[in-house]
Amino acid sequence: MTAVSLLSRIILPRPGEPLDVRKLYLEESTTNARRAHAASRTTLEIGKESEVSFGTYFNAFPASYWRRWSICTSVVLRVELTGTGRVDLYRTKATGVRISVEGRQFVGTDEQPAVVEIEVPLKSFEDGGWIWFDITSDTAVNLVSGGWYAPEAAPGTANIAVGIPTFNRPGDCVNALADLTADPLVDKVIGAVIVPDQGTRKVRDHPDFAAASAGLGNRLSIHDQPNLGGSGGYSRVMYEALKNTDCQQILFMDDDIRIEPDTILRVLAMNRFAKTPTLIGGQMLNLQEPSHLHIMGEVVNQANFMWTAAPHAEYDHDFAEYPLGDKNDRSALLHRRIDVDFNGWWTCMIPRQVAEELGQPLPLFIKWDDAEYGLRAGEHGYPTVTLPGAAIWHMAWSDKDDAIDWQAYFHLRNRLVVAAMHWDGDITGLVRSHLKATLKHLACLEYSTVAIQNRAIDDFLAGPEHIFSILESGLPEVHRLRKEYPDAVVLPAASELPAPSHKTKAMKPPVNPVSIGYRLARGILHNMTKADPESHDRPEFNVPTQDARWFRLCTVDGVTVTTADGCGVVYRQRDRRKMVTLLLQSLRRQRQLLGRFDEMRRVYRDALPVLSSQQKWETVLSPASGRCPQPSAESRHA
C-alpha cells in the first residue's frame, strides 16, 4: 500500500492568524500546556503531552464527495512525524456520529521521521461523512508533512488556465497574482493566467504589479476591454483559454478574494479523478468573519426559480463556534453530502471538454451567469460539485445592498432569462414572488428598485438579441434611471440633513396573522394619503439598515436609511403618485409575463446556441481586444 497521488495537503494557519481562523485548520485540547506552532504552512510543532485534532474544515477529508463523484474507492492518510506519540483515525456517518477507525503508535527522529500510512475504504460514505486524524504526543512532536492521497496515479493532465476578471481593483488583483506563484505546487500546475481588465485603474499600473507578475512570466496575459461585467470577463477567459492555450482545466476566480492556495490543488484533484467531466467549485468563507462559511451548497428552487440553500444546508456556519466534530445540530448537517445545481464563480473549475461542448457564458453582465452555466452543464450530463475543504475568502453579501441597488435590475432580468432557458415550471410561482418583493420595496420607499426592475422585465421581453446588444450600455442606463429617485442618492451621513423630528424607537416584527394584518392595513391606509411635505425636508427618523423593514417604514413619509456597508445614508421619501404609478407599471408587466412567458421560453431556447457561441462573443471581444502578454526570459513554461 502506498500513497501515490496527492488529493489534499494537511495545511496550517498563516503566521499570526487569530484563534477563530486557526479553528479552520486544527483543534487543540484545553489541557495542552502550550499552543502548537506552525513553522510553515505544512509543518506543525506540537508540545509534549498534547492533543491536536485535524477534524477541521480544511484538514478533514470530505469522504462522501469522493465516494460519490470520483473513481477512487479508498483514500490514504500519510503523515511524517518526529517524536513519540499516537495517530488516531476517525470517520463520521452522515448523521455526524463519530466512529474510531484505527490508531498507530509512532517513534520518529529528525534523521528518520516516522511514516504513518492508513488506507480507508470509501464504501461506507454513500450519504455523507468525513475522515480525520488526531495526534496525541508523549514527547514534543513535529508534523513534518501530511496529506490525503489516492493509491493510484491521477488520470489526465494538470494544466490550468486561471482566469481573473478585474474592474478597478488593481491592488486585489495583484495580490491574487502573487498568491498563484507563492506556493510551488500550485505554480507548477498553472499553464496560463488570463486577466480581462475592464476598469480605468489598470492592474499593470499598480506599483506591485511587476513583482507579482514576475513569477508568471509569459504565462500571464492581460486583456483590456470595456466593462462587460463578470460574464464578459469570464467569457473572455474561456475564449482565450480555448483559443490560445492547450490547458485542460479552466479555473474562474474573482479578483477580490483571499486565496487558500491548496484550494486550487484540491479542485484540480477532484477534476482529474472525477467519474465524468465535472464542474468543481470551491466554497466561500466570509472575508470579514473568516471562520464563517457562506453555505455548503446551493440549488435553484423549482417552485419560484430562485437560488436558495440546498436541502440540509444552512447559511453562515461559524466553525469557531460550531466546529466540524461538535455534537450539535448545526455541525451535524455538515456531515451530509450536499448536492448542488451550480457553484459561484468566485472559484469554479470547468473542464476544457465541457467548455468546448457547452460554449461561452451568457451575456448577462452580472448575476445568474454562474447558475445558468451550472444548469446548462447539468442538462448535458455534466454535474457540479461544491467541494468542502476547498474555499476562498470573499466579501459577504450582507455588506452589500445588491437586492435594492443597481444590481436588482440584473437579479430580476437574468433570473427571467435563465428561467426561460432552463425551467419548465409554472411561471405563476415566479411572478407571485416578484409581486411580493415589489410590494415590500414600495412599502420600504425603495422606488428606484421597482423602477429598474420594471425596466428589467421590459428588456427581458425585448428578447435575446436585445440582451446582447445592451451588454455594455445596460448598466449606465440603469444608473441614469435610478438617479430620478431620492432613495438611490447616497449622502455621506445623516448629519448632512436636519435632525430627525422623532427619536428612533424599537419595533419588533409582527409574528402572528393578527399583528401582521394590522400592520399591513395601517401601511396600506397610510400610503393612500398624501405625504407630509415637511418630512421631505426633515426626516422623521434615522433608521439603521437592519431596521429598514416593511413594517417599520410603511407608515412614514421620510426617513434616512443607512447603506449596508455603513458608509452613508439614503433619504427615502414617500410619494403617493410615484408609488401608484410604479405599482401599476409593475402589475402590467407581471401580467405580460404571465401571458407571454411560454413564448419567451421558445425564443430564448432557440437563441441559446447563438448567445453562447464564440462567433457571437467575438463581435464584442474582438473590437475590444487589447492583449498585453507579459514577456519574461525566465518563464519556465507557457
N, C-alpha and C positions, 0 to 999 in steps of 0.2 A: 504494500500500500504506500503510495506517495502522493504528496500534494503537488499537482502538476501545473494547473492554470489558476492564477490569482483572480478571485472574484471580488474581494474587498479586503483592504488592509485594516488592521487594528490601528486607529488613529487617535491622537491625543489632542487636548486643547492647546491653542496658541498660548505663548507666554503672557501671563497677566490676565487671563480670562477670568471673569467673576464666577462665583460659585454656581449661579443658575446655568451658565453656559457649560461649565465643567460637567454638570449632570447630564449633558447630552452625550458625553464620552465615557464617563466612569462614575461609579457609586462607591463611596468609601465608608467603612464602618465607623460609627461614632466612637468606638473604643480604640481606634488607631491612635498611636502616640503622636504621629506626625502625618502631614499630608503627603500623598505620593507626588513626586516631582517629574514632570515630563521634560526630559533632557532634549528631546526633539519631537517632531510631530508623530513619530513612530516608535519611540523608546520611552520607557517609564521606570523610574526608580521608586521602589516600594520599601518602606521601613520594615524592620523585623517585627514579628508577631502582629501582622496587619492583615486585614481582609479587604480586597478590592474586587468589585464586581464589574464586569463588562456587559451586563444585561441592560444596555442603554440604547438610545435611538441610533447612534452612529456605529456602535460596535456589535450589537446583537445581529444575528443573521436572519433575515426575513424568509424563513424556510418555505412557507406556504406559497409564496410568489414564485420561488424557483421550482417548486413541485409542480405548480400549475402551468407555468409559461415556458419553462426551459426543458432541454433534453436531459438535464442532469438527474440522476437517480440517487445520488449521495453527495455529501459535502464533507470536506476535510478541514478540521481546525489544525493549524500548525503554528506553534509558538516556540521561540527560542528564549531560554531563561538562564540566568546565573543565580547562584544562591540555592537555598534549600526551602522547599515548600510543597504545595499541592495545587494541582489544577483540577477543578470540578466542573463538569459539563452538565448543563441543564437544557431542557426544552419545555415548551408550553403547548397546551392544547388550544383549540380555537376559543375556548372559554376563558383562557388566561391562567388556568391551573398549571402550576409548575411541576415538572417531573425530573427527577435526578437520572442522568444517563450514565455517567461514568466518572471516576476520579483517578488521577495519576499522581504519585509522588515524583518529585524531581530533585536532582542534585546537579548543579552546573557550576562551572568556573569561568573566569574571564577567558582563559585559553580554550576551554572546551565547554561552550554553553550546552545545556540540556535541550534536546529537541523533543517536544511532545506533539504527537500527531494522533488525532482521534477522528475516525470516519463515522459519520452519522447517516443512515439511510433517510431518504425524504418521503418514504411511502406513507408515513402516518400524518402528513401535513396537508391533507386534501383541502380542508376548510379554513385552516389558519394555523398559527403557531410560529414561534421564534426559537432559535438556538443561541445560547450564550455560554460563557465560562466565567468562573470566579478564580482568583488566586488568593491562597492563604499562605502567608510567609512564616517560616520559622526564623530564618536569618534575613538580613537585607537581601532583597531580590531585585534584579533588573530584568524587565521585559525588553529583550534586545530587538525582537521583531515578532509580528504575529499577523495572521490573516486567515481568511476563509478561502478554500481552494476547491476547484473541481479536480477529480482524479484523472481527468483526461485532457488532452490539448483542446484549445478553443478552436472552433471551426472559423473559416473565413479569414479576413484580413482586418487589422486595426489601422484605419486611415481616415481620420475625422476631419471634415471641413466645419470649423466653428464659425457661426455667423452671429455678429453682434451689431444690430442696427442701433444707431445713436442719433439723438436730437438734442443739441445744446447741453450735453453732459460730458464735456471733454475730460474732466477730472475722473469721473466714474469709469468712463471707457478706458482711459489709460490704466487705471488700477486693474481692470479686468484683463487687459492685455498682459500686464506684468504677472498676474496670477497664473496665466496659462503656461508660462515657461519657468515659474518658480519651483515647480515640482518636476524632477527629471522624468518620472514615469509618465506623467501627463504630457510633457513636452514631446516625448518620444512618439506618441500616437497621433499627434496633430500634423496633418498634411497641409492644411490651409486655414487661414483666418481671414474672413471676409467682413469688412466693416462698411456698410452703407451709411454715409454721413449726411444726414438730412437737415442739419442745423446751420446757423450762421456763425456760431462759435466752433471752429473746426478742431477736430482731435489733433491733427498734426501740428497745430499752433500751440498746443499745451507745452509748458516747459519740460515736463517729464516724459513727453512722447518718445523722444529719441532713445532714452534709456529703456523704456518699457517695451519698445518695438524691436530693439536690437537683437534680442534672442530669437525673434521670429524670422528675421531676415526677409527673403523674398517669398516666404510663405504668406506674408501679410499683404493684402490688397485693400485699399480704401476707395470707395466709390462715392463721389459727390453727386447728390441728386436732390431734387426738391423734396419738401416734406410730404411724403406719400403715406405717412402713418406707419404703424407696426406692420401691417400687411404688405405695404410697399417695400419696407425694409427687408422683411423676411422673404418676400418674393425675389428681391434682388439676390439675397443669399442663395436661395435654391437655384435660381437661374445661373449664377456664376459657378456654383458647385457642380452642377450637371454639365455645363458647357466647357468649363476651363480647368476642371480637376478630374482626377480619377478616384476621388475619395469615396469610400463605401458607406460612410455614415455622415449625415448632415445634422449638426447639433445647433439648434436655435437657443440663444441665450439673450437675456435682457442686458442693457448697458448699466443699469442702476442696481446691480446685485453685488452681494459679497459671496465669493465663490468658496466652497469647500472643495479643494482640488480632487479628492478621492471620488467625489460625486461623478466626475467625468469618467473615471475608470469603471465605476460601478454600473452606470447605464451602458457603457461600452460592453462590459462583460455580459450583461443580460441580452444586449443586442446580438452578440455573437453566438450565445448558447440558446437563443430563442427557438422554439419548435417551428415557428413560421415567422416570416418578416413581421416585425412588431415595432410600433412606436413606443419608445421607452421614455417616460417622463420622470423628472425629479420633483420632489415636494418643495413646499415653500415655508421657510421659517420667517418669523417676524423680525425685521431689521431693528426695530425699536425695543422689542421684548424678545431677545434672541432665543429664549428657551420655549417660545410658543410656536407650535405647529399650526399652520393655517387650516389644513384639512388633510385627511388620509386619502381622499379621492372624491371626485365629483361626477355627476351624471346630469343628463337633461331630463327634467320632469316631463313625462309624456302627456300629462293632463293639460298643462298650460304652456309647454315648451319654454321652460325657464331653467337655467342651470341651478343646481342645488347639491347639497351633500349627498353622497352615495348612501344607500341603506347601511346602517350601523356605523356611520362616520359622523363625527361631531366637529364643528368649527372651533378653533382656538384652544387646542390642548396644550397645557403648560407642563412640560416634562420636569421642571423644577419642583412643582407641587404634586404632580401625579406621575412618578417615574414608571417606566415600562413594566417593571416587575411588581408594582404595588397591587395590593388586594383591594381595589375599589372599582366601581362600575365604569368609570371613565377610562381607566387604564385597561380594563378587561376588553373594551371594544377594540383596542389597538392590536389584539391578537387574532382577530378575524381577518381573513383575506378580503380586501375591498376591491371589487371590480368596477371599472370606470368606463365612461363614454369618450373621454378626452383628457388631455393634460394641458395645463397652461404652458405658454411658450417662454416662460422665464428660464426653463431648462427642459428641452424635449429633443430626443434623438430620433431622426427619421431615416430609415434605411434608404439607400440610393434606389433600390428596386422599387420601393413604394413611391418615391418621388417621381421616378420616371413613368410609372403607370398612372398615378393619380393626377399629376400635373401640379400647377402652381397654386398657392393660396388664392382665395378670392379677393377682389379689390374692395375690401371693407373698411380700410383705413385703420381703425382700431375696433376692438370688441367683437367677439364671436368668431374671429378668423381661426383661432386655435380649436374652438369647439367644432366648427364646421369641418376642419380637416380631419379631426378625430372621427366624426360621424361618417364622413366620406370614406375614410380608410376602413371603418367597420363594415360599411356596405360592400366593400371589395374583398372582405375576408381578412383584413389586417387589423388585429386587435391593438388596443392601447393599454399599457401597464403604467400605473403610477407607483414607482418603486420606493418603499420605505428605506430609510437609511441613506438615500441619495437626495440631497437637498442643497438649496442655496438660501441666502437671506435676502429678503425683498421688503420694501415698504408695505405695511399693512393697508388694506383697502379702507379701514376705519379712519385713516388720516386723510382721506380724500372725500370730496363732495361729488363723486362721479355719478351718483344716482340723480343729481339735480343740476349739475353744471353742464357745460357744453357736451360732455360725454354722454349725457342722457339721450341726445339725438342718435348717437351711434348704437347705444344699447338697444333702442327700440327698432330702428331701421334694420340693423343687421340681424336682430332676433327674427324679424319678419322674413328677411331674405333667406336665412338658414332654415327656418321653419318651412318655407315654401319648397325648398330643395330636398329636405330630408325628413319631413314629418307628414304622416298621413292621418294625424289626429283631428278631432273636431275643433275648428277654429274658434268656436264659442268659448272654450276654456281660456284661450289666449286673450281674446277680446274682453272677456269678463275681468281677467286680472289687470288688463290695461285700464279699463274703466275704473276699477277700484283705486289704482295708483293715481289716475287723473284726478279723482275726487279728493284724494289726500293732498295732492300737490296744490289744488285750488284752495283747500281749507287751510293749508300752511302758507298761503300767499306766494307760492312759487310759480308765478305766472310765466316767467321765461321758460321754465321747464316744459310746461304744457305747450307753449308756442312752438318750441323747436321739435317737440315730439309730434305735433301736428304736421310740421314740415317733414319729419321722418316718414310718416305714412304717405305723404304726397310723393316723396322721392321713391319709396318702395313701389308704389302703384305705377310710377312712370316707367318702370321696367329695368331689366339688367343692363342694357346699353347705357341708360342714363346713369346708373350707379357707377359704371366705369368712367363715364365722362366727367363726373364731379369728384373723382378721387383726390385731386389736388385742390379744387376750388370749394369743396363742400364745407371744410372747416372755417375758412374766412366768412362764408355766408352765414353759418351758424353763429359765429361771433357777432356779426352785424345785427342779426335778428335779436339776439339776447340783449344788446345794448338799449333796446327800446323799453326795457323793463327794469325798474329800480332794484328788484331782488337779484339782478345779475351784476350790479355795480358794487365792487368791494371797496370799502373805506378802511383806512388804516386802523381806526379804533372807534369805539362807541363815544369816546370823549370828543370826537370831531363834531358831534351833534349836541343839541341841548340836552340837559339831564332829563331822564325819563320822568314822566308825570306820576308814575306809580312805582312803589318798591316791588322788586321781584318776590313772588310768593311761590311756595312749593305746591305742586299739584300732582296727585297720584293718578296714574292711568285708570280709567274706568275698566272694571273687570267682569261685571255681570251684565246681562242684557238690559236691565232696567237703567243702570247708570250710563251704559253706552248709548242707549236710545235717548236718554235725557240730554246728554252732552251733544249728541248728533243733532237733535231737534233744536237746541239752542244755537248751534252753529249755523244751521240752515236758515233759521229766522233772522239771525244777525246778518248773514250775508245777503239777505234780501233788502236790507235797509241801506241807506246812503251812508258812506263813511264820513266820519268826523274829520273835516279838513285840518283841524289843529294837530291831529295825530300824524299828519304828513309833514309837519314842520318840527314837531317834538314827539319822539317815540313814547309810547305808553310804558314799555318795558325794555330792558336789555336782557335778552334770552340766550343762555348758553346753548351751544349746538345740540347737546344731548337732551335738552328740554324742548326743542323745537318740534313738538309732536302735534298732530292734528287737533287733539282735544285741548291743547294749550293755546293754539293760535287761531282757532276757528271763531273766536268771539272778540278778536282785537282788530284795530284799524291801522295800526302802525307800530312795528317793533323792530329793534335791531336783533339780528341773529349772528352769532359768531361762526366763522367758517370752520370747517372740520380740522384744519391744521392750526387753528388758534391764532393766526397771523392777522386777522382782520374781521370786519363785520359787514353784513349787508343790511340795508334798511328796507324791510318788506312793508309794503303799503297796500292796504285793501282798496280795490277799485271795482265797484259792482258792475259797471259797464264792461270792463275788461274781462272780469270773471265770467259773466254770462256769455260774452262773445266767444271766449276761448272754449267754454264748455260746449256751446252749440257747434262750434267748428270741430271739436273732438268727436262729438256724437255723430256728426255727419260722416266723418272719416271712418269711425268704427262701423257704421252701417255699410259703408263701401267695402270694408274688409270682409264683413260677413257675406256680402253678395258676390265679391269678385275673387275671393281667395283661391278657390279651385282653379279659376282661370290663371291666376298668377303662379300657381304651382306648375302648371304646364309650361308657362312662359319661362320661368326661371330654370326648370329642369332641362328644358331644351337648350338653354343658353349656357349651362354649366361647362360643356366641353370647350366653348369659346372663351368664357371668362377665366378658365384655369389654364389656358394654352400659353406656351412660350411665345407664340406668334403675336397674340393679343397683348401680352405684357411687354413685348419689345416695342410696341408703339408708345409706351410710357417710359420704359427704361432706356432704350437706345438714345433718344434725343437728350436724355439727362445724363448719359454715361460720362463719368469723369474718373476713369480708373487710374489710380495712382499707386502702382506697386512700389514696395519698399526694397530697393536693391541692397544686397549685402554680400560681400565676398565671403563672409563667414558662415553664410547659411548652409546648413547641413543637409537639408532635403527640401525640395519644393513642395 
